[in-house]
Each structure stands twice: as structure tokens, then as C-alpha cells.
Amino acid sequence: MKKFEPITKEDDIKKAEVYPELCKSCGLCSEICPQQAISLTGKLGHANKPTADIDIEKCIACGQCQNICPDCAIKIKKK
């Protein structure tokens, strides 16, 4: 089984991981984010489409993006 490597961003309070190989650029995460902390401008992933990119400074680690992602391509953790 292939192990996917995330793009990780973190600060003192939270850690965000995006798995480019899983992200299909559906945009649901950016639509639901209450802080508008997610854009589809990250590394090219599935089908060579841009992946979710999280602005860790805007992110409040609410987890809504993680919960709505149909591909489990985003993980958010509070430290």
C-alpha cells in the first residue's frame, strides 16, 4: 500500500496537513471555511489539479474542512 506524504503547516496552536495525492480540487473545503483560510492554489495533485492550500495564520482549527472533505485529504489538529 502506498503511503501519501502531506504538506504540513503549523504554528504554536494548530497543525494542518494536506495530502496532494488525495485532493481532487472539489473546492468544498474552501467554500465551508468560516475564515476563508483555504484556497485551491497548492501543489498539483490528483489529475494535475491544484490542491487545497491552508493559510495557517487565518485557520482557527475548527475542523469543518476536514469533516466535509470527501477524500480525507485534509487533517487539522489543535496542539
Helices and strands as residue ranges (DSSP letters): E 7-10, E 14-18, H 28-32, E 38-39, G 46-48, E 53-54, H 64-68, E 74-78
